[in-house]
Amino acid sequence: MSGRFPSRHRKPTRGYVCALSRSEGIRMVKQERARRTRDKVLDAAAEEFAVRGYDKATLDAVARRTGMTKGALYGHFSSKAALAAALLRQCQGVWQELVPAGGAQVVRARAALESLGVGLFERVREDVRLRAALRLSSDCPDLTRSAPDLLRDVHRILEDLVRRAQQEGDLPQHRPELVAGLLLAVMNGVLHLPPDQQGRGEALAWPAEWRLLLDALSGAPARPHTFSATGHP
């Protein structure tokens, strides 16, 4: 059988194999380039959303941050809403990473609550995409109809931990959903402090403040707190 491509009875020629390899290599390079561009756009959008909020952020500003044209930006995301939804989806489930072995019941729930509060603050300070996603969840409840509701996820995890802590005798028997709502309000409020109030001193003070809140909820007496340079107990 003649033809450009080898039949099943003939071994592929070296040239044919090389052509396939080159084609696959080109495809992988294009995919990697597209991934890097998408990441650059997401980072730029996160900066805009985190600082300006959803309503004041613009695709023009995102394009300027990336050095791309607005038309090129549309090649990756069709709208500002699509960009915001992508950030929300990417940050979904991050809270589970901050709860140390909570599902396995290895760590007491009170300790898990302390770790979650400290870990979230540190993660948000370092991760602009997470900062943006939290602000989007607060500013744009309509977005969460088609994208993950991060604040609802955090509330659910807090409520589960509060309920466990009550069962373990470490927190009083207030309604778990109300306690979780209070903890979430404090966490979200701290994360939205002006940048000049989120410097090194405040970052190191936050673990003590978070534990103080948990102590107040449980009625525990004041106790000294010692933290390492990273803010961990």
Secondary structure, 3 states (H helix, E strand, C coil): CCCCCCCCCCCCCHHHHHHHHHHHHHHHHHHHHHHHHHHHHHHHHHHHHHHHHHHHCCHHHHHHHHCCCHHHHHCCCCCHHHHHHHHHHHCCCHHHHHCCCCCCCCCCHHHHHHHHHHHHHHHHHHCHHHHHHHHHHHHCHHHHHCCCCHHHHHHHHHHHHHHHHHHCCCCCCCCHHHHHHHHHHHHHHHHCCCHHHCCHHHHHHHHHHHHHHHHHHHCCCCCCCCCCCCCCC
